[in-house]
Amino acid sequence: MVIPQAQLKANAPRVLLVDDHEQNLELLEAYLEELNVATATAADGVDALRQIQASKPDLILLDVMMPRMSGFQLAQKLKADAALKNIPIIMVTALGEESDVERARDLGIGDFVTKPVNKVDLLNRVRAHLGR
């Protein structure tokens, strides 16, 4: 029996993509199309926080450098909230400084994907976090 695509997505894990560059969001969405996940997007940390509070995603792919609220600031808010602190986060960043990695790890984020994003690496990490 073939399950309709709309039904697959309705029951799929929810992944929130957060990046202030539309092209990056489109690329991430395109990469994730081959997985049975439902994606939503946010252009900055403020919008992402609203979405996360309204509809807790199963995974967040989070850019670091954004206007209004950086990825680090958003992660700090999420980790301080008992209802949201266990949502896994994969930082997607062009930052390669060891201090940035340390700062993220101090916030409880242990997974990173660097830009430009490698599709195979991204899909493997998403699958691992979603238990697939």
C-alpha positions as CSV (number, residue, x, y, z in Angstrom):
1,M,0.0,0.0,0.0
2,V,1.3,3.4,-0.9
3,I,0.9,6.1,1.7
4,P,0.0,9.5,0.2
5,Q,2.8,12.2,0.5
6,A,0.5,14.5,2.4
7,Q,-0.2,11.9,5.0
8,L,3.5,11.1,5.3
9,K,4.3,14.7,6.1
10,A,1.4,15.1,8.5
11,N,2.9,12.3,10.7
12,A,6.5,13.3,10.1
13,P,8.9,14.8,12.6
14,R,9.0,18.6,12.6
15,V,12.2,20.3,11.8
16,L,12.6,24.1,12.2
17,L,15.2,25.8,10.0
18,V,16.4,29.1,11.3
19,D,18.6,31.4,9.0
20,D,18.4,35.0,8.0
21,H,19.3,34.2,4.3
22,E,16.4,32.9,2.2
23,Q,18.8,31.0,-0.1
24,N,20.2,29.0,2.9
25,L,16.7,28.1,4.0
26,E,15.7,27.0,0.5
27,L,18.9,24.9,0.2
28,L,18.2,23.2,3.6
29,E,14.6,22.5,2.7
30,A,15.7,21.0,-0.7
31,Y,18.3,18.8,1.1
32,L,15.7,17.6,3.6
33,E,13.1,16.8,0.9
34,E,14.3,13.2,0.7
35,L,13.6,12.6,4.4
36,N,10.1,12.2,5.7
37,V,10.2,15.4,7.7
38,A,7.9,18.4,7.9
39,T,9.9,21.7,7.7
40,A,9.1,25.2,8.9
41,T,11.4,28.2,8.6
42,A,12.2,31.3,10.6
43,A,14.3,34.3,9.4
44,D,15.7,35.2,12.9
45,G,15.8,34.1,16.5
46,V,12.8,36.2,17.5
47,D,10.5,34.5,14.9
48,A,12.0,31.1,15.7
49,L,11.3,31.5,19.4
50,R,7.7,32.3,18.7
51,Q,7.3,29.3,16.5
52,I,9.1,27.0,19.0
53,Q,6.9,28.1,21.8
54,A,3.7,27.7,19.7
55,S,4.6,24.3,18.2
56,K,7.6,22.5,19.7
57,P,9.7,21.0,16.8
58,D,11.5,17.7,17.0
59,L,14.8,19.3,15.8
60,I,16.2,22.8,15.1
61,L,18.8,23.6,12.5
62,L,20.1,26.9,13.8
63,D,22.3,29.5,12.1
64,V,24.5,31.5,14.5
65,M,24.8,35.0,12.9
66,M,21.4,36.6,12.6
67,P,19.8,40.0,13.3
68,R,17.6,40.7,16.3
69,M,18.6,37.5,18.1
70,S,21.6,35.4,17.3
71,G,21.6,31.6,17.3
72,F,23.6,31.7,20.5
73,Q,21.0,33.9,22.2
74,L,18.1,31.8,21.0
75,A,19.9,28.6,22.2
76,Q,20.5,30.2,25.6
77,K,16.7,31.0,25.9
78,L,15.7,27.5,24.9
79,K,18.1,25.8,27.2
80,A,16.8,27.9,30.1
81,D,13.2,26.9,29.5
82,A,12.3,23.5,31.1
83,A,9.7,22.8,28.4
84,L,12.1,23.5,25.5
85,K,15.6,22.6,26.7
86,N,15.6,19.0,25.4
87,I,14.9,19.9,21.8
88,P,18.0,18.9,19.9
89,I,19.8,21.7,18.0
90,I,22.3,21.4,15.2
91,M,24.2,24.6,14.7
92,V,24.6,25.5,11.0
93,T,27.3,28.0,10.7
94,A,30.2,29.5,8.8
95,L,31.9,30.2,12.0
96,G,34.9,28.0,12.6
97,E,36.5,29.6,15.6
98,E,37.2,27.2,18.5
99,S,35.7,29.8,20.9
100,D,32.3,29.6,19.0
101,V,32.3,25.8,19.3
102,E,33.1,26.0,23.0
103,R,30.4,28.6,23.5
104,A,27.8,26.4,21.8
105,R,28.9,23.3,23.8
106,D,28.6,25.4,27.0
107,L,25.0,26.0,26.0
108,G,24.4,22.3,25.6
109,I,24.7,22.1,21.8
110,G,27.0,19.3,20.7
111,D,26.4,19.1,17.0
112,F,27.5,21.4,14.2
113,V,27.3,21.6,10.4
114,T,29.6,24.1,8.7
115,K,28.7,26.2,5.6
116,P,28.8,25.4,2.8
117,V,26.6,22.5,4.0
118,N,27.5,19.0,2.8
119,K,24.1,17.3,2.0
120,V,25.2,13.8,3.1
121,D,26.6,15.0,6.4
122,L,23.5,17.1,7.1
123,L,21.1,14.2,6.3
124,N,23.1,11.8,8.5
125,R,23.0,14.2,11.4
126,V,19.3,14.9,11.0
127,R,18.6,11.1,10.8
128,A,20.7,10.5,14.0
129,H,18.9,13.2,16.0
130,L,15.5,11.9,14.8
131,G,16.4,8.3,15.6
132,R,16.1,7.2,11.9
